[in-house]
């Protein structure tokens, strides 16, 4: 019967985290960057768990593994589970070939009047290496972290919980409000 409570609690916690991530994604949807292209759409916690083979899923799993490895080394922590969710997808800025052509024409009519026209043509093409279908990437930005959940046996101790919280905040450079550390329950 305890395992049913644990599964129910885990599902409820996952649902709450998913709702928070989805809600935060709506806040950030309209804020694009000039010159960047978002490759992966915004993900919810449920999507990344169902399909960990996407680029975002792989990045989340790598980050979770690194955090878990570091947290496990801390004194008094015990068993640890780490979940990371991203607000945005990968962002790439491509190398572009910018050409600006300016042409000016001066015309004089029969009555002595002059007319000057200027034509400006801009060409902004993504640079493609010869024989490749992938453009040259100038900058690749990691996704923005939406939240981190750490479940640890030792989190019942306030000092251990604070240490985990501080470690995650330091490693990821994210606001404290995006980090939750809770004690592990169940069997």
Secondary structure, DSSP 8 states (H G I E B T S, - for coil): -HHHHHHHHHHHHHHHHHHHHHHHHHHHTT---TT-EE-S----HHHHHH-TTSHHHHHHHHHHHHHHHHHHTSTT--SEEEEEEESS--EEEE-EEEEEEEEEEEEE-TTS-EEEEEEEEEEEEE-B-TT-SSB-EEEEE---EEEEEEEEGGGGSHHHHHHHHHHHHHHHT--GGGEEEEE----
